[in-house]
Amino acid sequence: MNLPSIDTNATASLLLETWRSRNVLAELPASIRPVSLSQGYDAQDQLFKAVGCERGGWKLGVGSRAAMDTAGLSRPLIGQLDRVRCHESGVHLAWSGPSPLTIECEIAFIIDRDLPPLLGRTIQAEDIRSTLLTFEIVRSRFINRKTVGWPSFVADNVGFEALVLGPSACSGFSQQILDKLVETTVVSVDGVERSRALRGDLATDPVMALQSLYAHAAERGITIRAGEVISTGALCEPFDLLEKGHVIQARYLDRELSFSL
């Protein structure tokens, strides 16, 4: 099927203007609205280029089996991490604007070697330098990111606002550590428990998410670089914050990840 072409530069320009103004859109104008995920990723690339970002890694979203089935997706949605918006635990983040922030505690991997695009690439132990937890802060440029269509949300860089990185849970990759993170992680807001790990079809499989990124990178001719962070999608149930003045904390194993707004 032939899809209508759009000017993805114009799509990116409007999203960038919206991002900088801290405003939100009901939807993209039909003339520049991506109608396929491929067009959405083209616009995302243009947005990332226009902002002048240095890529620090990747984020995945809508990645649980239940979420993908509901959304009609065959793999998670993928966004790019702006290096200057990736922070160490304990950071205070400024927040202004009309839209709420969605907080997602996630399992992440740091890549240990360059991975050139390769169709059928599988995960090898030597690919992964370390495993850790992150908080991803999602702030879409849309009033309701779930109603504008997934290509538009992809163009919006899957709503990436910031990432906070915790201390390493282990060097390399360990399924045992992944299982312990599911068992032990507790997220609190201002000292009050807010969420724990999702289970079953509601849970994101971090290994599947990383494999999906490999496939995405191969299809788009992207090299995943050593040192990049791959935040794989929600480990714990996400939640929204509607105002600043909070401390958000995750405890896992004998470690702590936190930030404030």
Secondary structure, DSSP 8 states (H G I E B T S, - for coil): -------HHHHHHHHHHHHHHT--BS---GGG---SHHHHHHHHHHHHHHHT--EEEEEEES-SHHHHHHHT-SS-EEEEEEGGGEEETT-B----SSS-EEEEEEEEEEE-S-B---TT----GGGEEEEEEEEEEE--SBS-TTTS-HHHHHHTGGGEEEEEEEEEEEES--HHHHHHHHHH-EEEETTEEEEEB--GGGS--HHHHHHHHHHHHHHHT--B-TT-EEEEEESB--EEE-SS--EEEEEETTEEEEEE-
